[in-house]
């Protein structure tokens, strides 16, 4: 018997089997959940191929968070397939190249607004899609990278993550009366496709294991998956608006 037995969980952000979302999807199935994945644009085919690597191949629906028509379309598809949704994983993030690197001042608003819409506002977009189907309450969990620090090279993606963290708190307040919990998992650095797109990512890799009290393995996302699945389950019934650090304790220590 798994902690997600009978749960219907929507999972975004699965591109490859190295994605953090893939680890969550795999463990969710192993814990008894029925899942559906989403993909968008050129990544949709990648998601469809990667879905075949899961223990049981799930359906993959198109969901572009920048297209307003996709909200009612996905909502209707989920209502038709499942009738309800118990949980959803937000693992969506993107920033144009100008938003990352050494030049914080170089990004224009046209660059920044893309990062904020896709990486932060999309949490509200996902909630707008699934909340009406969470008729018995539910759990929305987002993957985060702690924005309380100005990280090297992370720049405007860090600003977008700060917006994501604030959005999570407001959604928790808004949806709490419906029994819907909203939380974030602030993960330590893991080698994923998204991480490879961040200039200077190796700077995180080089120090994280040394400084984290519990140590940290950038090749292992299992701790992130386990914590996320726990939040998607009924085991955190009174936790919402929170950010759970899954980073080996790195956030808690000084230099």
C-alpha positions as CSV (number, residue, x, y, z in Angstrom):
1,X,0.0,0.0,0.0
2,X,1.5,3.4,-1.1
3,X,0.9,6.8,0.3
4,X,-0.7,7.9,-3.0
5,X,-3.0,5.0,-3.4
6,X,-6.0,6.1,-5.4
7,X,-4.7,9.6,-6.0
8,X,-4.9,11.3,-9.4
9,X,-1.8,13.5,-9.9
10,X,-1.0,15.9,-12.7
11,X,2.7,16.4,-13.3
12,X,4.3,19.1,-15.4
13,X,7.9,19.5,-16.4
14,X,9.0,16.0,-17.4
15,X,11.4,16.5,-20.3
16,X,14.0,13.7,-19.8
17,X,14.5,11.0,-17.3
18,X,17.0,13.3,-15.5
19,X,14.3,15.8,-14.8
20,X,13.3,16.3,-11.2
21,X,9.7,15.9,-12.3
22,X,10.5,12.5,-13.8
23,X,11.7,11.3,-10.4
24,X,8.5,12.6,-8.8
25,X,6.4,10.9,-11.5
26,X,8.2,7.6,-11.1
27,X,7.9,7.5,-7.3
28,X,4.2,8.7,-7.5
29,X,3.4,5.7,-9.6
30,X,5.3,3.4,-7.3
31,X,3.3,4.9,-4.4
32,X,0.0,4.1,-6.1
33,X,-0.9,7.3,-7.9
34,X,-2.5,7.5,-11.4
35,X,-0.6,10.3,-13.2
36,X,-1.0,12.4,-16.3
37,X,2.0,14.4,-17.7
38,X,1.9,17.7,-19.6
39,X,4.3,19.0,-22.2
40,X,4.5,22.1,-24.4
41,X,5.9,23.3,-27.7
42,X,9.0,21.5,-29.0
43,X,9.3,19.8,-25.6
44,X,6.0,17.9,-26.0
45,X,7.6,15.1,-28.1
46,X,10.4,14.8,-25.5
47,X,7.8,14.4,-22.8
48,X,6.0,11.8,-24.8
49,X,9.2,9.8,-25.3
50,X,10.2,10.1,-21.7
51,X,6.8,8.9,-20.5
52,X,7.5,5.5,-22.0
53,X,10.4,5.1,-19.4
54,X,8.0,5.3,-16.5
55,X,6.8,2.0,-14.8
56,X,3.4,2.5,-16.5
57,X,3.2,4.8,-19.5
58,X,0.9,7.7,-18.7
59,X,-1.1,10.0,-21.0
60,X,0.6,13.2,-22.0
61,X,-1.6,16.3,-22.6
62,X,-0.4,19.6,-24.1
63,X,-0.2,22.5,-21.7
64,X,1.5,25.8,-22.7
65,X,1.2,28.1,-19.7
66,X,1.5,31.2,-22.0
67,X,-1.6,30.2,-24.0
68,X,-4.8,31.1,-22.2
69,X,-6.8,28.6,-24.3
70,X,-4.9,25.7,-22.8
71,X,-6.3,26.3,-19.3
72,X,-9.9,25.4,-20.1
73,X,-8.8,22.8,-22.6
74,X,-6.7,20.9,-20.0
75,X,-9.3,21.4,-17.3
76,X,-12.0,19.8,-19.6
77,X,-9.6,17.0,-20.6
78,X,-8.9,16.2,-16.9
79,X,-12.6,16.4,-16.0
80,X,-13.4,14.0,-18.8
81,X,-10.7,11.5,-18.0
82,X,-10.7,11.6,-14.2
83,X,-13.5,13.7,-13.0
84,X,-11.3,15.1,-10.2
85,X,-7.7,15.9,-9.5
86,X,-6.0,15.2,-6.1
87,X,-2.6,16.8,-6.7
88,X,-0.5,18.7,-9.1
89,X,3.3,19.3,-9.5
90,X,4.5,22.6,-10.9
91,X,7.9,22.0,-12.4
92,X,7.9,24.7,-15.0
93,X,10.6,27.3,-15.5
94,X,12.3,29.2,-18.3
95,X,14.3,32.4,-18.7
96,X,15.8,33.9,-21.8
97,X,19.6,33.7,-22.1
98,X,19.9,37.4,-21.3
99,X,18.4,36.8,-17.8
100,X,21.2,34.6,-16.8
101,X,25.0,35.0,-16.5
102,X,27.2,37.7,-15.2
103,X,25.3,40.8,-16.4
104,X,22.3,41.4,-14.2
105,X,21.7,44.9,-15.8
106,X,21.7,43.5,-19.4
107,X,18.3,42.0,-19.4
108,X,15.4,44.0,-20.8
109,X,11.8,43.9,-19.6
110,X,10.9,41.9,-22.7
111,X,13.3,39.2,-21.4
112,X,12.3,39.4,-17.8
113,X,8.6,39.3,-18.3
114,X,9.0,35.9,-20.1
115,X,10.9,34.5,-17.1
116,X,8.3,35.8,-14.7
117,X,5.3,34.6,-16.7
118,X,6.7,31.1,-17.3
119,X,8.5,30.5,-14.0
120,X,6.2,32.3,-11.5
121,X,2.8,33.3,-12.8
122,X,2.4,29.8,-14.2
123,X,1.9,28.5,-10.7
124,X,-1.4,30.5,-10.6
125,X,-2.1,29.3,-14.2
126,X,-1.7,25.7,-13.0
127,X,-3.9,26.3,-9.9
128,X,-6.6,27.9,-12.1
129,X,-6.6,24.7,-14.2
130,X,-6.7,22.1,-11.4
131,X,-8.4,23.8,-8.4
132,X,-11.9,23.5,-9.8
133,X,-11.4,19.7,-10.0
134,X,-10.0,19.4,-6.4
135,X,-13.5,18.8,-5.1
136,X,-12.3,17.0,-2.0
137,X,-9.3,19.3,-1.4
138,X,-5.9,18.6,-2.8
139,X,-2.2,19.5,-2.9
140,X,-0.3,21.7,-5.3
141,X,3.5,21.4,-5.0
142,X,6.1,23.5,-6.9
143,X,9.8,22.9,-7.4
144,X,11.9,25.9,-6.3
145,X,15.4,27.1,-5.9
146,X,15.6,29.2,-2.7
147,X,15.4,32.9,-3.7
148,X,16.4,34.3,-0.4
149,X,20.0,34.5,-1.7
150,X,21.4,36.4,-4.7
151,X,23.1,33.4,-6.4
152,X,26.0,33.8,-8.9
153,X,24.7,33.9,-12.5
154,X,21.1,33.1,-11.5
155,X,20.1,36.7,-11.8
156,X,16.5,37.3,-13.1
157,X,15.6,33.6,-12.7
158,X,16.3,34.3,-9.0
159,X,13.9,37.2,-9.2
160,X,11.3,34.9,-10.8
161,X,11.8,32.3,-8.1
162,X,11.2,35.0,-5.5
163,X,7.9,35.8,-7.3
164,X,7.1,32.1,-7.3
165,X,7.6,31.9,-3.6
166,X,5.3,34.9,-3.0
167,X,2.7,33.5,-5.4
168,X,2.7,30.2,-3.4
169,X,1.8,32.1,-0.2
170,X,-1.0,34.0,-1.8
171,X,-2.4,30.8,-3.4
172,X,-2.2,29.1,-0.1
173,X,-4.3,31.9,1.4
174,X,-6.8,31.9,-1.5
175,X,-7.3,28.2,-1.9
176,X,-7.0,27.1,1.8
177,X,-10.8,27.4,2.4
178,X,-11.3,24.8,-0.3
179,X,-9.0,22.4,1.5
180,X,-6.2,22.9,-1.1
181,X,-2.6,23.1,0.1
182,X,0.1,24.9,-1.8
183,X,3.7,24.3,-1.0
184,X,7.2,24.5,-2.5
185,X,10.2,22.2,-2.4
186,X,13.4,24.2,-2.5
187,X,15.8,21.7,-4.0
188,X,19.6,21.7,-3.9
189,X,21.3,21.7,-7.3
190,X,20.8,18.6,-9.4
191,X,22.2,17.9,-12.8
192,X,19.2,18.3,-15.1
193,X,18.6,19.8,-18.5
194,X,17.5,23.0,-16.8
195,X,20.6,23.2,-14.7
196,X,22.9,22.8,-17.8
197,X,21.3,26.0,-19.2
198,X,22.5,28.0,-16.2
199,X,26.0,29.6,-16.7
200,X,28.2,29.0,-13.8
201,X,26.1,26.1,-12.5
202,X,29.3,24.2,-11.6
203,X,29.9,26.9,-8.9
204,X,27.0,25.4,-7.0
205,X,28.2,21.9,-7.5
206,X,31.7,22.6,-6.2
207,X,30.6,23.9,-2.8
208,X,27.2,22.3,-2.0
209,X,28.5,18.9,-0.9
210,X,31.2,20.5,1.2
211,X,28.9,23.0,3.0
212,X,25.7,21.0,3.4
213,X,25.6,19.4,6.9
214,X,24.1,16.2,5.4
215,X,26.2,16.3,2.3
216,X,24.7,16.5,-1.2
217,X,24.9,14.5,-4.4
218,X,24.1,16.5,-7.6
219,X,23.5,13.2,-9.4
220,X,20.8,12.0,-7.0
221,X,17.3,13.6,-7.1
222,X,15.6,10.9,-5.0
223,X,15.4,13.0,-1.8
224,X,13.6,15.7,-3.8
225,X,11.2,13.1,-5.2
226,X,10.4,11.6,-1.8
227,X,9.7,15.0,-0.2
228,X,7.5,16.1,-3.0
229,X,5.5,12.9,-3.0
230,X,5.0,13.2,0.7
231,X,3.6,16.7,0.2
232,X,1.3,15.4,-2.5
233,X,0.0,12.8,-0.1
234,X,-2.3,13.2,2.9
235,X,0.7,13.1,5.3
236,X,1.0,16.9,5.5
237,X,-2.7,17.8,6.1
238,X,-2.0,21.1,7.9
239,X,1.0,22.4,6.0
240,X,0.4,25.2,3.4
241,X,2.1,28.3,2.1
242,X,5.5,26.7,3.1
243,X,8.8,26.2,1.4
244,X,10.5,22.9,2.4
245,X,14.2,22.8,1.9
246,X,15.6,19.6,0.5
247,X,19.2,20.7,0.1
248,X,21.2,18.7,2.7
249,X,20.8,21.7,5.1
250,X,22.9,24.1,2.9
251,X,20.5,26.9,3.5
252,X,20.9,26.8,7.3
253,X,24.7,27.3,7.5
254,X,27.0,30.2,7.0
255,X,30.2,30.4,5.0
